[in-house]
Amino acid sequence: MRAVLDTNVLISAFVFPGGSPEAVYRLALGGGFDLVTSPPLLLELGRVLQQKFEWEPAMAEAAVRQVARISTIVEPAATVSDVEDDPADNRVLEAAAEANADAIVTGDRHLLNLETWRGIPILPPARFVGGQGRERGEPPLG
């Protein structure tokens, strides 16, 4: 299973621990699925941690390095403009397309409203974690 985590899921995992986004990230850390990201998504992660949450640059860099270390990093070849209301969301779709992802995990309403994109399910973190657990016969975490 290959999944792209939207930046908002990673931000929530790092900044607001204890919820479904952290459970998703821990699942990736434990090898429960292959996490896929891209350079634009990693840049956004570092930028948001520093600018919006006032993380020190070294802390934000460490978080980005950790995500990069456990991820498959793809370089999207094609640009997408399917989300007009929030063009930055298209970077998530581009990474998913390049990776042939099996899922996109997000808390973003623009993406969630799509439900699926090019056959890829778009799921909130709690549903993704619950589905992963059921595949292994475990109860949902979130």
N, C-alpha and C positions, 0 to 999 in steps of 0.2 A: 504494500500500500504506500503510495507516494502522495503526500499532501503539502499544499502551500498554506502557510499560516500568514494571515494578514498581519500587518504591523501592529494593529490594535490588539491582537491576541497576545503577541509577544510583549508589548508594553504592559498589558494587564498582568501577565505572568510575572514580570519583573517588579512592577510598581505596586500592584495590589495582590499579593500572594494569598493563597488559600482558596481560590475559586476554580471554576472550570478551565479558564485559560492556563493557570499554572498546572492543572492536571494534564492538559494537552501537551504542554511543554515537557513535563516530566515523562510522559509517555514517549515523546521523541527522544529524550535523553536516554531512556532505557531501551531504545531500539524497537519500540512498539510499532513504529512506522518510519518511513523515510521522509524526513523533513526536506523540503525543497525551497530554495529562496533564490534571489537574484541580487546583483550589485545595487540596483535602484532601491530594492526593499531594505537591504542592509544599511544603505545611506540614510534612508528615511528613519529607520530604527534609531540610529545614532543621533540624528538631528532632533527627533522628538524627545528622546531622553534628556538631551542637553537643554533644548530651548523651552519645552513645555514643562518638564519636570525638574529642571535645574540640576541635573546630574553633572558632576565634575567630568570633564572630557575623558580622563583616564578610566573612570567607572563606566561611562557609556561605551568607550572603546572595548573594554573588557567584555561587556555584555554582547556587543556586536561580534567580537572574536569568538566567543563561546557559541553563538548561534551559527556563525560561519563554519566552525570546526565540526559541528555535528550535522551540518546540512550538505546536500548536494546543491552546488551553486550553478545555476543555468544562466546563459546569456541569451535573453529573448531575441530572436531574429526578426520577428514581426511586431509591428505596433498595433495596438488595439484601441479603439475609441468607442466601445460599446456602452460605457457608463458616462453619459454626458453631464449629469449633475455633479459628479465629483471625479474629474479626469485622473486624479492620482490613483483611484481604485483600479484603473486599467492596468497598472503595473502588476497587480496581483494576477489578473487574468493572463497577462503576457507570460508571466513565470509559469503559470499552470499549463498554458498551451505548449510552451517549450519543453516542459518536463513530462508531458503526457500524464499529468497528475490524475489521481483517482478521487481527490477531494480538495476543496478549498474551505478553510476554516476561518470564519470571520465573525465579528460582532457588528460590522458595518451594514446599516439598513439598505444602502444602495445595492450592495452585493447580495445580501440575503433576499431582497425582493426579486432577484433573478431566479432564485431557487436552484436552477442548473444553468450551466453555460457550456455550450458545445459538448453536452453529455456529462459534464463534470458536476457532481452535486456540490452545492454551496451550503455549508452547515454552520450553525452556531457551535461554540466550543462544547457546551454540555451535551448536545446531541452527538457530536463526533466522539467524545469520550465514552458516552453510553453505548454507541454502536460498536466501538472498538472492543469494549468489555464483553458485549454480547457475542461477538465473533469468537472470543476465547472462552465463553461460558462463565464470565465473571459478572457480578452485579455492576451497574453503572456507578462511576465515581462522583459524578456531578449531578 
